[in-house]
Amino acid sequence: MPGQLSAPEALSPAFARTKRMLFQPFRFGLWSRLAIVALLTGEAGGGGGGAPNLSGIRTSGDDKWRAATQFFANPDWQQVQPYLGWIVAGFVALIGVVLLWIYSDCVFRFILLDAVITGQCRLREGWRKWRDNGRDYFVWVLAFGFCSLLLVGIVAGIPIWLAWRAGWLQKGEDHLGALIGGGLLLGLAILVLIVALAVVDLFARDFLIPVMALDNVDAAEGWNRLLAMMGMEKGAYALYVVMKVVLAMGAAIAFTIINLIVILVLLIPLGIVALVGYLAGQGLGLNWDNISVDLILVALALLALAGLMYVVGFVYSPGLVFFESFSLEFFAARYGPLRMRMFPAPPAGTPLVAPPISPPTAGIPPLLPGDAFPA
């Protein structure tokens, strides 16, 4: 059982736990499931691809772009009215997809916690187990996001409104010094606020989720218990934030380089397949300006993008497990329920050390070190 680990001291056991979980032994199924967790929690980013430049449709594309720019410059709402229902439905569907993604993120963060503690990642079972806790955390995330936007809007909006009321914005040349100084102060205030909100979000992801999961409480009660613990060790948690930022920056650089190499390698076969498909379509006289062909190409491009994103999540699995392990190793010594889950006590009656080896009896070979004890 570990002592009161500081953030730097939590690095070594976090590396050891990551190595044990992912490489001793290597389990492809575990990595494949962790890749899904990495994507749904947004811990691993993905890159996009491009489409071939087909000179045969350049004129048509230019005409469509020119028509679109003319419409937005001088909109004709009578043309939009027949499609207004579809536009509203598409907007509502987009909001629904975003909310569903955020909710999935909330549930999968509990699944990630359970996976790192147990060494097993079970997606369907984990969803059933943690969806109620994820729903409570989802409500907090929405409330926190709304309050964050409101705070940033107030901090940024009130000074701008006061400057406008004073006439500084209308006659900027007469108040250039005040506008520059005020703008710098406003930018600094917004930056400080954003950093403070980011720290709150960090504590929620790293520490609030274990409290909610293991104490089975909602976010409000979880924050009450967490703040009581943090109040006794403000310096330790401040050092943790600094360490987490430094580690995140280093990991971002390392995994960006690795992902770029992997994506470039994968783009070679994808490019060959795309070229073969394009030449085959040209040979068959395929009309590239056909809406059905365009939809098929978009679907294939999205499928390729999804595959690349999954590969990025797969590659990031060690980073995902390490950062979760680092948080848990630091927090376990300060939070009893987590410590008991990560470092369970041996069953009652189990000896802490192996019994001494008795002298060999005649006719019975001695028990050598490393042999199993007889039943």
NORDA-V766182 format. One record per residue. N is the residue number from 1. RES is the residue in three letters. OMEGA is omega in radians with two decimals (NA if undefined). NEAR is the number of other C-alpha atoms within 8 Angstrom. D_LAST is the distance of its C-alpha to the last C-alpha in Angstrom with 1 decimal. Layout:
n: {N N}
res: {RES RES}
omega: {OMEGA OMEGA}
near: {NEAR NEAR}
d_last: {D_LAST D_LAST}
//
This chain:
n: {1 2 3 4 5 6 7 8 9 10 11 12 13 14 15 16 17 18 19 20 21 22 23 24 25 26 27 28 29 30 31 32 33 34 35 36 37 38 39 40 41 42 43 44 45 46 47 48 49 50 51 52 53 54 55 56 57 58 59 60 61 62 63 64 65 66 67 68 69 70 71 72 73 74 75 76 77 78 79 80 81 82 83 84 85 86 87 88 89 90 91 92 93 94 95 96 97 98 99 100 101 102 103 104 105 106 107 108 109 110 111 112 113 114 115 116 117 118 119 120 121 122 123 124 125 126 127 128 129 130 131 132 133 134 135 136 137 138 139 140 141 142 143 144 145 146 147 148 149 150 151 152 153 154 155 156 157 158 159 160 161 162 163 164 165 166 167 168 169 170 171 172 173 174 175 176 177 178 179 180 181 182 183 184 185 186 187 188 189 190 191 192 193 194 195 196 197 198 199 200 201 202 203 204 205 206 207 208 209 210 211 212 213 214 215 216 217 218 219 220 221 222 223 224 225 226 227 228 229 230 231 232 233 234 235 236 237 238 239 240 241 242 243 244 245 246 247 248 249 250 251 252 253 254 255 256 257 258 259 260 261 262 263 264 265 266 267 268 269 270 271 272 273 274 275 276 277 278 279 280 281 282 283 284 285 286 287 288 289 290 291 292 293 294 295 296 297 298 299 300 301 302 303 304 305 306 307 308 309 310 311 312 313 314 315 316 317 318 319 320 321 322 323 324 325 326 327 328 329 330 331 332 333 334 335 336 337 338 339 340 341 342 343 344 345 346 347 348 349 350 351 352 353 354 355 356 357 358 359 360 361 362 363 364 365 366 367 368 369 370 371 372 373 374 375}
res: {MET PRO GLY GLN LEU SER ALA PRO GLU ALA LEU SER PRO ALA PHE ALA ARG THR LYS ARG MET LEU PHE GLN PRO PHE ARG PHE GLY LEU TRP SER ARG LEU ALA ILE VAL ALA LEU LEU THR GLY GLU ALA GLY GLY GLY GLY GLY GLY ALA PRO ASN LEU SER GLY ILE ARG THR SER GLY ASP ASP LYS TRP ARG ALA ALA THR GLN PHE PHE ALA ASN PRO ASP TRP GLN GLN VAL GLN PRO TYR LEU GLY TRP ILE VAL ALA GLY PHE VAL ALA LEU ILE GLY VAL VAL LEU LEU TRP ILE TYR SER ASP CYS VAL PHE ARG PHE ILE LEU LEU ASP ALA VAL ILE THR GLY GLN CYS ARG LEU ARG GLU GLY TRP ARG LYS TRP ARG ASP ASN GLY ARG ASP TYR PHE VAL TRP VAL LEU ALA PHE GLY PHE CYS SER LEU LEU LEU VAL GLY ILE VAL ALA GLY ILE PRO ILE TRP LEU ALA TRP ARG ALA GLY TRP LEU GLN LYS GLY GLU ASP HIS LEU GLY ALA LEU ILE GLY GLY GLY LEU LEU LEU GLY LEU ALA ILE LEU VAL LEU ILE VAL ALA LEU ALA VAL VAL ASP LEU PHE ALA ARG ASP PHE LEU ILE PRO VAL MET ALA LEU ASP ASN VAL ASP ALA ALA GLU GLY TRP ASN ARG LEU LEU ALA MET MET GLY MET GLU LYS GLY ALA TYR ALA LEU TYR VAL VAL MET LYS VAL VAL LEU ALA MET GLY ALA ALA ILE ALA PHE THR ILE ILE ASN LEU ILE VAL ILE LEU VAL LEU LEU ILE PRO LEU GLY ILE VAL ALA LEU VAL GLY TYR LEU ALA GLY GLN GLY LEU GLY LEU ASN TRP ASP ASN ILE SER VAL ASP LEU ILE LEU VAL ALA LEU ALA LEU LEU ALA LEU ALA GLY LEU MET TYR VAL VAL GLY PHE VAL TYR SER PRO GLY LEU VAL PHE PHE GLU SER PHE SER LEU GLU PHE PHE ALA ALA ARG TYR GLY PRO LEU ARG MET ARG MET PHE PRO ALA PRO PRO ALA GLY THR PRO LEU VAL ALA PRO PRO ILE SER PRO PRO THR ALA GLY ILE PRO PRO LEU LEU PRO GLY ASP ALA PHE PRO ALA}
omega: {-3.06 3.03 -3.13 -3.05 2.94 -3.13 3.09 -3.13 3.13 -3.10 -3.06 3.10 3.09 3.06 -3.12 3.13 3.11 3.13 -3.14 -3.03 -2.98 -3.00 -3.11 0.02 3.01 3.14 -3.07 -3.14 3.11 3.11 -3.11 3.10 3.08 3.08 3.09 3.11 -3.12 -3.12 -3.07 3.08 3.12 -3.13 3.13 3.13 3.12 3.13 3.14 3.13 -3.13 3.11 -3.13 3.11 -3.08 -3.06 -3.10 -3.12 -3.08 -3.11 3.13 3.12 3.10 3.12 3.14 3.13 -3.14 3.13 -3.14 -3.14 3.10 -3.14 -3.11 3.07 3.14 -2.99 3.05 -3.02 3.07 3.08 -3.10 -3.00 3.13 -3.10 -3.05 3.12 3.11 3.13 3.12 3.13 3.10 3.12 3.12 3.11 3.11 3.10 3.12 3.12 3.14 3.13 3.11 3.11 3.13 3.12 3.10 3.09 -3.11 -3.13 -3.06 3.03 3.03 3.08 3.10 3.09 -3.13 -3.11 -3.10 3.12 -3.04 -3.06 3.12 3.13 -3.13 -2.97 -3.10 3.10 3.12 3.11 3.12 -3.07 -2.95 -3.06 3.11 3.07 3.10 3.11 3.08 3.13 3.10 3.10 3.12 -3.14 3.12 3.13 3.13 3.12 3.12 3.14 3.12 3.11 3.14 -3.14 3.12 3.11 3.13 -3.12 -3.13 -3.00 -3.08 3.10 3.12 3.13 3.11 3.11 3.11 3.12 -3.14 3.13 -3.13 -3.11 -3.13 -3.14 -3.05 -3.11 3.14 -3.09 -3.03 -3.13 3.13 -3.14 3.14 3.12 3.12 3.12 3.11 3.11 3.13 3.10 3.11 3.13 3.13 3.13 3.12 3.13 -3.13 3.10 3.12 3.11 3.11 3.11 3.09 3.11 3.10 3.12 3.13 -3.10 -3.02 -2.99 -3.14 -3.11 3.06 3.12 3.12 -3.07 -3.00 3.05 -3.14 3.12 3.10 -3.04 -3.11 3.12 3.10 3.10 3.11 -3.13 -3.13 -3.13 3.08 3.10 -3.10 -3.13 -3.12 -3.10 -3.10 -3.12 -3.13 3.14 3.07 3.08 3.10 3.14 3.13 3.13 -3.12 3.12 -3.14 3.13 -3.14 3.11 3.11 3.13 3.13 3.12 -3.08 -3.08 3.04 3.11 3.14 -3.12 3.10 3.11 -3.12 -3.11 3.11 3.10 -3.12 -3.13 3.13 3.09 3.11 3.11 3.10 3.12 3.13 3.13 3.11 3.11 3.14 3.13 3.10 3.10 3.09 3.14 3.13 -3.13 -3.10 3.12 -3.07 -3.13 3.14 -3.08 3.13 3.11 3.12 -3.14 3.11 3.12 3.11 3.13 3.11 3.11 3.10 3.11 3.10 3.11 3.11 3.11 3.11 3.12 3.12 3.11 3.10 3.08 3.12 -3.14 -3.07 -3.08 3.08 3.10 3.13 -3.11 -3.10 -3.08 3.07 3.11 3.13 3.11 -3.08 3.11 3.11 -3.01 -3.03 -3.12 -3.10 -3.07 -3.01 -3.12 3.11 3.13 3.14 3.11 -3.10 -3.10 -3.08 3.10 3.11 3.13 -3.13 3.13 3.13 -3.14 3.13 3.10 3.13 3.11 3.14 -3.14 3.14 3.07 -3.10 3.09 -3.10 3.09 -3.12 -3.12 -3.13 3.09 -3.08 3.08 -3.13 3.07 3.09 3.07 -3.13 3.13 NA}
near: {4 5 5 7 11 9 11 7 8 12 9 7 10 13 11 8 10 13 9 9 10 12 9 7 7 6 8 6 6 10 11 9 11 12 16 11 12 15 13 11 12 8 8 10 9 7 7 5 6 4 4 4 4 6 5 5 9 8 7 7 8 8 8 8 8 8 8 8 8 9 9 7 6 6 7 7 6 6 7 8 7 7 8 8 7 7 8 8 8 8 8 8 8 8 8 8 8 8 8 8 9 9 11 10 11 13 14 13 12 14 15 11 10 11 11 12 8 7 8 8 12 9 8 6 7 10 11 7 7 12 9 7 13 13 11 10 12 11 8 9 8 8 8 8 8 8 8 9 8 8 8 11 8 8 11 10 8 8 9 8 8 8 10 10 7 6 8 12 7 6 8 9 5 6 9 8 6 7 10 8 8 8 8 8 8 11 8 8 9 11 8 8 9 9 8 8 9 8 9 8 8 8 9 9 9 11 11 13 12 11 13 13 11 8 7 8 9 10 11 6 8 12 9 8 9 11 8 8 9 9 7 6 8 8 6 9 9 8 9 10 9 8 10 8 8 8 8 8 8 8 9 8 8 8 9 8 8 8 10 8 8 8 9 8 8 8 8 8 8 8 8 8 8 8 8 8 8 8 8 8 9 8 7 6 6 7 6 7 7 7 6 6 10 10 8 8 8 8 8 8 9 8 8 8 11 8 8 11 12 11 9 13 15 13 9 12 12 9 8 10 10 12 9 12 13 13 10 10 12 13 10 12 12 9 8 8 9 12 13 9 8 9 7 7 5 6 5 4 4 6 6 5 4 5 5 4 5 4 5 8 7 4 4 6 6 7 8 5 4 4 6 4 5 3 2}
d_last: {28.5 32.0 35.0 38.4 38.9 42.4 43.4 43.4 40.0 38.6 39.4 36.6 33.7 35.7 35.8 32.1 31.3 33.8 32.4 28.8 30.0 32.6 31.7 27.9 28.1 31.7 31.8 35.2 34.8 34.0 37.0 39.2 38.4 38.9 42.3 43.4 42.3 44.3 47.4 47.4 46.9 49.7 47.6 48.6 52.2 53.7 56.8 59.6 61.5 65.1 67.2 69.6 73.2 75.2 78.9 80.0 79.2 80.2 83.5 81.8 79.2 81.9 83.9 80.9 80.2 83.9 84.0 81.0 82.4 85.8 84.2 82.3 85.4 87.5 85.3 86.8 85.0 86.6 84.6 81.4 82.1 81.1 77.7 77.1 74.8 72.6 72.6 71.5 68.8 67.6 67.5 65.6 63.1 62.7 62.0 59.5 57.6 57.6 56.3 53.6 52.5 52.4 50.4 47.9 47.7 46.9 44.1 42.6 42.5 40.0 38.1 38.1 36.8 33.9 33.2 33.1 30.8 28.3 28.8 29.8 33.4 34.1 37.8 38.5 35.7 36.8 40.4 39.7 37.5 40.0 43.4 44.4 43.7 45.4 48.4 48.7 48.5 51.0 53.5 53.2 53.6 56.8 58.2 57.4 59.0 62.1 62.5 62.1 64.8 67.0 66.6 67.3 70.3 71.7 71.3 72.9 75.4 77.0 78.3 79.5 81.3 82.9 84.1 85.6 87.3 88.7 90.1 88.2 86.8 90.3 91.9 89.1 91.5 92.8 89.4 87.6 86.2 85.0 83.3 81.6 80.4 79.4 77.6 75.6 74.6 73.8 71.6 69.8 69.3 67.9 65.5 64.3 63.7 61.9 59.6 58.9 58.1 55.8 53.9 53.5 52.2 49.7 48.4 48.2 46.2 43.8 43.4 45.0 42.8 39.5 41.1 42.3 39.0 36.7 39.2 40.6 44.2 47.3 48.9 51.3 48.7 46.4 49.3 49.9 46.4 46.4 49.7 48.7 45.8 48.0 50.8 48.7 48.1 51.1 51.1 47.5 48.1 51.4 49.7 47.2 50.1 51.6 48.4 47.9 51.5 51.2 47.9 49.4 52.5 50.6 48.3 51.4 53.1 50.1 49.2 52.9 53.2 50.1 51.2 54.7 53.4 51.2 54.0 56.6 54.4 53.9 57.6 58.5 57.2 58.3 61.7 61.9 61.0 63.6 66.2 65.6 65.9 69.0 70.7 69.7 71.2 74.4 74.7 74.4 77.0 74.7 76.5 74.5 76.6 75.4 73.5 70.9 70.3 70.0 67.4 65.3 65.5 64.5 61.5 60.4 60.9 58.8 56.1 56.1 56.1 53.1 51.3 52.2 51.1 47.7 47.3 48.3 45.7 43.0 44.1 44.0 40.4 39.3 42.1 41.2 37.6 38.6 41.3 39.2 36.4 39.1 40.3 37.0 35.8 39.1 39.1 35.5 36.1 39.2 37.9 35.0 33.9 33.8 31.9 29.1 29.0 28.9 26.6 24.4 22.8 19.0 17.7 18.2 15.6 14.2 14.8 17.6 16.7 13.8 13.4 15.5 14.4 15.2 17.8 16.8 17.0 19.5 18.4 15.1 15.6 15.2 12.8 15.4 16.2 15.1 12.1 8.8 6.5 3.8 0.0}
//
